[in-house]
């Protein structure tokens, strides 16, 4: 696989993750399952058959 194809494959995956994650967060907020002004979130990235386990924690301010 070429470097360009590899980069495009990663970008496609990350775009899907970003778009679908945003939709899920928006749905959760709209449905009123939040009791605070901040939503604590965590994203965990793993890759089957590897030792990859990357965790990103954050907070999203709500309107």
PDB file of N, CA, C and O in Angstrom, chain B, residues numbered from 101:
ATOM      1  N   UNK B 101       0.848  -1.174   0.000  1.00  0.00           N
ATOM      2  CA  UNK B 101       0.000   0.000   0.000  1.00  0.00           C
ATOM      3  C   UNK B 101       0.894   1.237   0.000  1.00  0.00           C
ATOM      4  O   UNK B 101       1.882   1.296   0.732  1.00  0.00           O
ATOM      5  N   UNK B 102       0.552   2.201  -0.805  1.00  0.00           N
ATOM      6  CA  UNK B 102       1.344   3.420  -0.875  1.00  0.00           C
ATOM      7  C   UNK B 102       1.067   4.301   0.341  1.00  0.00           C
ATOM      8  O   UNK B 102       0.046   4.155   1.014  1.00  0.00           O
ATOM      9  N   UNK B 103       1.976   5.198   0.602  1.00  0.00           N
ATOM     10  CA  UNK B 103       1.824   6.143   1.718  1.00  0.00           C
ATOM     11  C   UNK B 103       0.573   7.005   1.528  1.00  0.00           C
ATOM     12  O   UNK B 103      -0.143   7.280   2.491  1.00  0.00           O
ATOM     13  N   UNK B 104       0.313   7.426   0.304  1.00  0.00           N
ATOM     14  CA  UNK B 104      -0.873   8.245   0.032  1.00  0.00           C
ATOM     15  C   UNK B 104      -2.162   7.472   0.309  1.00  0.00           C
ATOM     16  O   UNK B 104      -3.091   8.009   0.913  1.00  0.00           O
ATOM     17  N   UNK B 105      -2.219   6.235  -0.123  1.00  0.00           N
ATOM     18  CA  UNK B 105      -3.407   5.410   0.114  1.00  0.00           C
ATOM     19  C   UNK B 105      -3.595   5.172   1.615  1.00  0.00           C
ATOM     20  O   UNK B 105      -4.719   5.194   2.117  1.00  0.00           O
ATOM     21  N   UNK B 106      -2.497   4.946   2.318  1.00  0.00           N
ATOM     22  CA  UNK B 106      -2.541   4.755   3.765  1.00  0.00           C
ATOM     23  C   UNK B 106      -3.103   5.994   4.454  1.00  0.00           C
ATOM     24  O   UNK B 106      -3.990   5.888   5.301  1.00  0.00           O
ATOM     25  N   UNK B 107      -2.588   7.168   4.092  1.00  0.00           N
ATOM     26  CA  UNK B 107      -3.065   8.418   4.687  1.00  0.00           C
ATOM     27  C   UNK B 107      -4.532   8.665   4.376  1.00  0.00           C
ATOM     28  O   UNK B 107      -5.277   9.123   5.243  1.00  0.00           O
ATOM     29  N   UNK B 108      -4.954   8.373   3.168  1.00  0.00           N
ATOM     30  CA  UNK B 108      -6.358   8.562   2.791  1.00  0.00           C
ATOM     31  C   UNK B 108      -7.263   7.617   3.583  1.00  0.00           C
ATOM     32  O   UNK B 108      -8.362   7.998   3.988  1.00  0.00           O
ATOM     33  N   UNK B 109      -6.802   6.398   3.801  1.00  0.00           N
ATOM     34  CA  UNK B 109      -7.575   5.431   4.567  1.00  0.00           C
ATOM     35  C   UNK B 109      -7.744   5.894   6.011  1.00  0.00           C
ATOM     36  O   UNK B 109      -8.833   5.786   6.574  1.00  0.00           O
ATOM     37  N   UNK B 110      -6.682   6.403   6.604  1.00  0.00           N
ATOM     38  CA  UNK B 110      -6.757   6.937   7.967  1.00  0.00           C
ATOM     39  C   UNK B 110      -7.713   8.116   8.020  1.00  0.00           C
ATOM     40  O   UNK B 110      -8.564   8.188   8.907  1.00  0.00           O
ATOM     41  N   UNK B 111      -7.583   9.035   7.085  1.00  0.00           N
ATOM     42  CA  UNK B 111      -8.444  10.226   7.060  1.00  0.00           C
ATOM     43  C   UNK B 111      -9.926   9.848   6.910  1.00  0.00           C
ATOM     44  O   UNK B 111     -10.789  10.446   7.552  1.00  0.00           O
ATOM     45  N   UNK B 112     -10.211   8.863   6.070  1.00  0.00           N
ATOM     46  CA  UNK B 112     -11.588   8.413   5.882  1.00  0.00           C
ATOM     47  C   UNK B 112     -12.145   7.856   7.187  1.00  0.00           C
ATOM     48  O   UNK B 112     -13.274   8.165   7.567  1.00  0.00           O
ATOM     49  N   UNK B 113     -11.358   7.042   7.868  1.00  0.00           N
ATOM     50  CA  UNK B 113     -11.785   6.484   9.150  1.00  0.00           C
ATOM     51  C   UNK B 113     -12.025   7.581  10.175  1.00  0.00           C
ATOM     52  O   UNK B 113     -13.054   7.582  10.851  1.00  0.00           O
ATOM     53  N   UNK B 114     -11.081   8.522  10.300  1.00  0.00           N
ATOM     54  CA  UNK B 114     -11.211   9.596  11.286  1.00  0.00           C
ATOM     55  C   UNK B 114     -12.391  10.513  10.985  1.00  0.00           C
ATOM     56  O   UNK B 114     -13.034  11.017  11.905  1.00  0.00           O
ATOM     57  N   UNK B 115     -12.676  10.730   9.715  1.00  0.00           N
ATOM     58  CA  UNK B 115     -13.836  11.545   9.344  1.00  0.00           C
ATOM     59  C   UNK B 115     -15.114  10.857   9.798  1.00  0.00           C
ATOM     60  O   UNK B 115     -16.001  11.500  10.359  1.00  0.00           O
ATOM     61  N   UNK B 116     -15.213   9.558   9.560  1.00  0.00           N
ATOM     62  CA  UNK B 116     -16.398   8.810   9.998  1.00  0.00           C
ATOM     63  C   UNK B 116     -16.538   8.854  11.515  1.00  0.00           C
ATOM     64  O   UNK B 116     -17.638   9.052  12.033  1.00  0.00           O
ATOM     65  N   UNK B 117     -15.442   8.673  12.221  1.00  0.00           N
ATOM     66  CA  UNK B 117     -15.468   8.733  13.690  1.00  0.00           C
ATOM     67  C   UNK B 117     -15.946  10.109  14.153  1.00  0.00           C
ATOM     68  O   UNK B 117     -16.798  10.211  15.036  1.00  0.00           O
ATOM     69  N   UNK B 118     -15.399  11.154  13.558  1.00  0.00           N
ATOM     70  CA  UNK B 118     -15.761  12.515  13.968  1.00  0.00           C
ATOM     71  C   UNK B 118     -17.218  12.837  13.711  1.00  0.00           C
ATOM     72  O   UNK B 118     -17.900  13.377  14.582  1.00  0.00           O
ATOM     73  N   UNK B 119     -17.699  12.513  12.527  1.00  0.00           N
ATOM     74  CA  UNK B 119     -19.076  12.831  12.162  1.00  0.00           C
ATOM     75  C   UNK B 119     -20.065  12.038  13.007  1.00  0.00           C
ATOM     76  O   UNK B 119     -21.015  12.605  13.546  1.00  0.00           O
ATOM     77  N   UNK B 120     -19.847  10.741  13.125  1.00  0.00           N
ATOM     78  CA  UNK B 120     -20.793   9.927  13.891  1.00  0.00           C
ATOM     79  C   UNK B 120     -20.734  10.247  15.383  1.00  0.00           C
ATOM     80  O   UNK B 120     -21.761  10.207  16.060  1.00  0.00           O
ATOM     81  N   UNK B 121     -19.557  10.560  15.900  1.00  0.00           N
ATOM     82  CA  UNK B 121     -19.436  10.919  17.315  1.00  0.00           C
ATOM     83  C   UNK B 121     -20.167  12.222  17.608  1.00  0.00           C
ATOM     84  O   UNK B 121     -20.852  12.335  18.624  1.00  0.00           O
ATOM     85  N   UNK B 122     -20.027  13.201  16.726  1.00  0.00           N
ATOM     86  CA  UNK B 122     -20.729  14.466  16.930  1.00  0.00           C
ATOM     87  C   UNK B 122     -22.236  14.251  16.939  1.00  0.00           C
ATOM     88  O   UNK B 122     -22.939  14.826  17.770  1.00  0.00           O
ATOM     89  N   UNK B 123     -22.733  13.434  16.030  1.00  0.00           N
ATOM     90  CA  UNK B 123     -24.175  13.147  15.983  1.00  0.00           C
ATOM     91  C   UNK B 123     -24.651  12.508  17.281  1.00  0.00           C
ATOM     92  O   UNK B 123     -25.692  12.885  17.818  1.00  0.00           O
ATOM     93  N   UNK B 124     -23.895  11.550  17.778  1.00  0.00           N
ATOM     94  CA  UNK B 124     -24.288  10.863  19.011  1.00  0.00           C
ATOM     95  C   UNK B 124     -24.280  11.814  20.206  1.00  0.00           C
ATOM     96  O   UNK B 124     -25.168  11.748  21.056  1.00  0.00           O
ATOM     97  N   UNK B 125     -23.294  12.688  20.275  1.00  0.00           N
ATOM     98  CA  UNK B 125     -23.237  13.662  21.367  1.00  0.00           C
ATOM     99  C   UNK B 125     -24.429  14.612  21.277  1.00  0.00           C
ATOM    100  O   UNK B 125     -25.079  14.889  22.285  1.00  0.00           O
ATOM    101  N   UNK B 126     -24.718  15.109  20.079  1.00  0.00           N
ATOM    102  CA  UNK B 126     -25.852  16.020  19.897  1.00  0.00           C
ATOM    103  C   UNK B 126     -27.168  15.342  20.275  1.00  0.00           C
ATOM    104  O   UNK B 126     -28.013  15.962  20.920  1.00  0.00           O
ATOM    105  N   UNK B 127     -27.356  14.082  19.885  1.00  0.00           N
ATOM    106  CA  UNK B 127     -28.564  13.337  20.243  1.00  0.00           C
ATOM    107  C   UNK B 127     -28.703  13.228  21.756  1.00  0.00           C
ATOM    108  O   UNK B 127     -29.783  13.437  22.307  1.00  0.00           O
ATOM    109  N   UNK B 128     -27.610  12.901  22.416  1.00  0.00           N
ATOM    110  CA  UNK B 128     -27.626  12.740  23.866  1.00  0.00           C
ATOM    111  C   UNK B 128     -28.016  14.042  24.550  1.00  0.00           C
ATOM    112  O   UNK B 128     -28.815  14.035  25.486  1.00  0.00           O
ATOM    113  N   UNK B 129     -27.458  15.157  24.091  1.00  0.00           N
ATOM    114  CA  UNK B 129     -27.770  16.458  24.685  1.00  0.00           C
ATOM    115  C   UNK B 129     -29.227  16.820  24.407  1.00  0.00           C
ATOM    116  O   UNK B 129     -29.926  17.275  25.312  1.00  0.00           O
ATOM    117  N   UNK B 130     -29.697  16.628  23.179  1.00  0.00           N
ATOM    118  CA  UNK B 130     -31.085  16.958  22.831  1.00  0.00           C
ATOM    119  C   UNK B 130     -32.089  16.134  23.631  1.00  0.00           C
ATOM    120  O   UNK B 130     -33.151  16.635  23.999  1.00  0.00           O
ATOM    121  N   UNK B 131     -31.762  14.887  23.896  1.00  0.00           N
ATOM    122  CA  UNK B 131     -32.674  14.013  24.630  1.00  0.00           C
ATOM    123  C   UNK B 131     -32.706  14.342  26.117  1.00  0.00           C
ATOM    124  O   UNK B 131     -33.510  13.778  26.860  1.00  0.00           O
ATOM    125  N   UNK B 132     -31.845  15.244  26.553  1.00  0.00           N
ATOM    126  CA  UNK B 132     -31.886  15.708  27.934  1.00  0.00           C
ATOM    127  C   UNK B 132     -31.265  14.773  28.947  1.00  0.00           C
ATOM    128  O   UNK B 132     -31.633  14.809  30.121  1.00  0.00           O
ATOM    129  N   UNK B 133     -30.347  13.949  28.533  1.00  0.00           N
ATOM    130  CA  UNK B 133     -29.705  13.017  29.452  1.00  0.00           C
ATOM    131  C   UNK B 133     -28.544  13.656  30.209  1.00  0.00           C
ATOM    132  O   UNK B 133     -27.754  12.959  30.846  1.00  0.00           O
ATOM    133  N   UNK B 134     -28.442  14.978  30.139  1.00  0.00           N
ATOM    134  CA  UNK B 134     -27.326  15.684  30.750  1.00  0.00           C
ATOM    135  C   UNK B 134     -27.870  16.521  31.891  1.00  0.00           C
ATOM    136  O   UNK B 134     -28.867  17.224  31.723  1.00  0.00           O
ATOM    137  N   UNK B 135     -27.230  16.455  33.048  1.00  0.00           N
ATOM    138  CA  UNK B 135     -27.698  17.225  34.189  1.00  0.00           C
ATOM    139  C   UNK B 135     -26.767  18.348  34.570  1.00  0.00           C
ATOM    140  O   UNK B 135     -26.981  19.004  35.589  1.00  0.00           O
ATOM    141  N   UNK B 136     -25.755  18.585  33.794  1.00  0.00           N
ATOM    142  CA  UNK B 136     -24.742  19.577  34.141  1.00  0.00           C
ATOM    143  C   UNK B 136     -24.520  20.508  32.957  1.00  0.00           C
ATOM    144  O   UNK B 136     -25.109  20.317  31.893  1.00  0.00           O
ATOM    145  N   UNK B 137     -23.680  21.502  33.138  1.00  0.00           N
ATOM    146  CA  UNK B 137     -23.338  22.433  32.056  1.00  0.00           C
ATOM    147  C   UNK B 137     -22.136  21.963  31.258  1.00  0.00           C
ATOM    148  O   UNK B 137     -21.737  22.614  30.293  1.00  0.00           O
ATOM    149  N   UNK B 138     -21.563  20.849  31.647  1.00  0.00           N
ATOM    150  CA  UNK B 138     -20.424  20.272  30.928  1.00  0.00           C
ATOM    151  C   UNK B 138     -20.661  18.775  30.761  1.00  0.00           C
ATOM    152  O   UNK B 138     -21.152  18.089  31.657  1.00  0.00           O
ATOM    153  N   UNK B 139     -20.298  18.312  29.600  1.00  0.00           N
ATOM    154  CA  UNK B 139     -20.402  16.887  29.312  1.00  0.00           C
ATOM    155  C   UNK B 139     -18.989  16.312  29.314  1.00  0.00           C
ATOM    156  O   UNK B 139     -18.168  16.667  28.468  1.00  0.00           O
ATOM    157  N   UNK B 140     -18.712  15.431  30.259  1.00  0.00           N
ATOM    158  CA  UNK B 140     -17.405  14.781  30.293  1.00  0.00           C
ATOM    159  C   UNK B 140     -17.424  13.635  29.297  1.00  0.00           C
ATOM    160  O   UNK B 140     -18.306  12.777  29.329  1.00  0.00           O
ATOM    161  N   UNK B 141     -16.443  13.636  28.417  1.00  0.00           N
ATOM    162  CA  UNK B 141     -16.387  12.626  27.361  1.00  0.00           C
ATOM    163  C   UNK B 141     -15.045  11.914  27.364  1.00  0.00           C
ATOM    164  O   UNK B 141     -14.038  12.431  27.848  1.00  0.00           O
ATOM    165  N   UNK B 142     -15.067  10.715  26.810  1.00  0.00           N
ATOM    166  CA  UNK B 142     -13.838   9.929  26.671  1.00  0.00           C
ATOM    167  C   UNK B 142     -13.922   9.154  25.363  1.00  0.00           C
ATOM    168  O   UNK B 142     -14.940   8.535  25.053  1.00  0.00           O
ATOM    169  N   UNK B 143     -12.841   9.199  24.610  1.00  0.00           N
ATOM    170  CA  UNK B 143     -12.749   8.436  23.370  1.00  0.00           C
ATOM    171  C   UNK B 143     -11.571   7.474  23.523  1.00  0.00           C
ATOM    172  O   UNK B 143     -10.463   7.878  23.876  1.00  0.00           O
ATOM    173  N   UNK B 144     -11.830   6.211  23.253  1.00  0.00           N
ATOM    174  CA  UNK B 144     -10.779   5.204  23.346  1.00  0.00           C
ATOM    175  C   UNK B 144     -10.558   4.598  21.967  1.00  0.00           C
ATOM    176  O   UNK B 144     -11.493   4.128  21.319  1.00  0.00           O
ATOM    177  N   UNK B 145      -9.312   4.618  21.535  1.00  0.00           N
ATOM    178  CA  UNK B 145      -8.942   4.058  20.239  1.00  0.00           C
ATOM    179  C   UNK B 145      -8.149   2.783  20.478  1.00  0.00           C
ATOM    180  O   UNK B 145      -7.118   2.794  21.151  1.00  0.00           O
ATOM    181  N   UNK B 146      -8.640   1.689  19.920  1.00  0.00           N
ATOM    182  CA  UNK B 146      -7.918   0.421  19.974  1.00  0.00           C
ATOM    183  C   UNK B 146      -7.824  -0.122  18.557  1.00  0.00           C
ATOM    184  O   UNK B 146      -8.586   0.277  17.676  1.00  0.00           O
ATOM    185  N   UNK B 147      -6.905  -1.015  18.350  1.00  0.00           N
ATOM    186  CA  UNK B 147      -6.767  -1.672  17.052  1.00  0.00           C
ATOM    187  C   UNK B 147      -6.589  -3.163  17.303  1.00  0.00           C
ATOM    188  O   UNK B 147      -5.643  -3.594  17.963  1.00  0.00           O
ATOM    189  N   UNK B 148      -7.497  -3.919  16.775  1.00  0.00           N
ATOM    190  CA  UNK B 148      -7.498  -5.367  16.976  1.00  0.00           C
ATOM    191  C   UNK B 148      -6.148  -5.969  16.594  1.00  0.00           C
ATOM    192  O   UNK B 148      -5.588  -5.654  15.543  1.00  0.00           O
ATOM    193  N   UNK B 149      -5.640  -6.831  17.457  1.00  0.00           N
ATOM    194  CA  UNK B 149      -4.391  -7.526  17.186  1.00  0.00           C
ATOM    195  C   UNK B 149      -3.142  -6.716  17.471  1.00  0.00           C
ATOM    196  O   UNK B 149      -2.033  -7.144  17.149  1.00  0.00           O
ATOM    197  N   UNK B 150      -3.317  -5.540  18.078  1.00  0.00           N
ATOM    198  CA  UNK B 150      -2.164  -4.707  18.428  1.00  0.00           C
ATOM    199  C   UNK B 150      -2.274  -4.289  19.889  1.00  0.00           C
ATOM    200  O   UNK B 150      -3.275  -4.565  20.550  1.00  0.00           O
ATOM    201  N   UNK B 151      -1.260  -3.636  20.375  1.00  0.00           N
ATOM    202  CA  UNK B 151      -1.285  -3.106  21.735  1.00  0.00           C
ATOM    203  C   UNK B 151      -1.797  -1.674  21.797  1.00  0.00           C
ATOM    204  O   UNK B 151      -1.680  -1.018  22.832  1.00  0.00           O
ATOM    205  N   UNK B 152      -2.363  -1.186  20.697  1.00  0.00           N
ATOM    206  CA  UNK B 152      -2.837   0.194  20.653  1.00  0.00           C
ATOM    207  C   UNK B 152      -4.012   0.382  21.595  1.00  0.00           C
ATOM    208  O   UNK B 152      -5.023  -0.313  21.493  1.00  0.00           O
ATOM    209  N   UNK B 153      -3.868   1.323  22.507  1.00  0.00           N
ATOM    210  CA  UNK B 153      -4.932   1.703  23.436  1.00  0.00           C
ATOM    211  C   UNK B 153      -4.702   3.169  23.786  1.00  0.00           C
ATOM    212  O   UNK B 153      -3.975   3.487  24.728  1.00  0.00           O
ATOM    213  N   UNK B 154      -5.322   4.051  23.024  1.00  0.00           N
ATOM    214  CA  UNK B 154      -5.123   5.499  23.179  1.00  0.00           C
ATOM    215  C   UNK B 154      -6.428   6.104  23.711  1.00  0.00           C
ATOM    216  O   UNK B 154      -7.490   5.933  23.113  1.00  0.00           O
ATOM    217  N   UNK B 155      -6.333   6.814  24.843  1.00  0.00           N
ATOM    218  CA  UNK B 155      -7.521   7.386  25.480  1.00  0.00           C
ATOM    219  C   UNK B 155      -7.386   8.908  25.465  1.00  0.00           C
ATOM    220  O   UNK B 155      -6.342   9.460  25.812  1.00  0.00           O
ATOM    221  N   UNK B 156      -8.470   9.572  25.054  1.00  0.00           N
ATOM    222  CA  UNK B 156      -8.535  11.029  25.078  1.00  0.00           C
ATOM    223  C   UNK B 156      -9.730  11.405  25.944  1.00  0.00           C
ATOM    224  O   UNK B 156     -10.860  11.019  25.642  1.00  0.00           O
ATOM    225  N   UNK B 157      -9.491  12.155  27.018  1.00  0.00           N
ATOM    226  CA  UNK B 157     -10.550  12.656  27.880  1.00  0.00           C
ATOM    227  C   UNK B 157     -10.761  14.135  27.595  1.00  0.00           C
ATOM    228  O   UNK B 157      -9.821  14.850  27.250  1.00  0.00           O
ATOM    229  N   UNK B 158     -11.995  14.583  27.742  1.00  0.00           N
ATOM    230  CA  UNK B 158     -12.274  15.994  27.537  1.00  0.00           C
ATOM    231  C   UNK B 158     -13.622  16.383  28.112  1.00  0.00           C
ATOM    232  O   UNK B 158     -14.366  15.555  28.638  1.00  0.00           O
ATOM    233  N   UNK B 159     -13.911  17.665  27.995  1.00  0.00           N
ATOM    234  CA  UNK B 159     -15.205  18.197  28.436  1.00  0.00           C
ATOM    235  C   UNK B 159     -15.761  19.060  27.314  1.00  0.00           C
ATOM    236  O   UNK B 159     -15.033  19.778  26.630  1.00  0.00           O
ATOM    237  N   UNK B 160     -17.063  18.965  27.150  1.00  0.00           N
ATOM    238  CA  UNK B 160     -17.768  19.786  26.170  1.00  0.00           C
ATOM    239  C   UNK B 160     -18.707  20.702  26.937  1.00  0.00           C
ATOM    240  O   UNK B 160     -19.544  20.242  27.713  1.00  0.00           O
ATOM    241  N   UNK B 161     -18.562  21.993  26.714  1.00  0.00           N
ATOM    242  CA  UNK B 161     -19.445  22.959  27.358  1.00  0.00           C
ATOM    243  C   UNK B 161     -20.799  22.934  26.667  1.00  0.00           C
ATOM    244  O   UNK B 161     -20.875  22.898  25.438  1.00  0.00           O
ATOM    245  N   UNK B 162     -21.857  22.952  27.449  1.00  0.00           N
ATOM    246  CA  UNK B 162     -23.207  22.885  26.904  1.00  0.00           C
ATOM    247  C   UNK B 162     -23.842  24.269  26.922  1.00  0.00           C
ATOM    248  O   UNK B 162     -23.471  25.130  27.721  1.00  0.00           O
ATOM    249  N   UNK B 163     -24.799  24.465  26.033  1.00  0.00           N
ATOM    250  CA  UNK B 163     -25.479  25.777  25.973  1.00  0.00           C
ATOM    251  C   UNK B 163     -26.327  26.045  27.203  1.00  0.00           C
ATOM    252  O   UNK B 163     -26.956  27.099  27.302  1.00  0.00           O
TER     253      UNK B 163
END
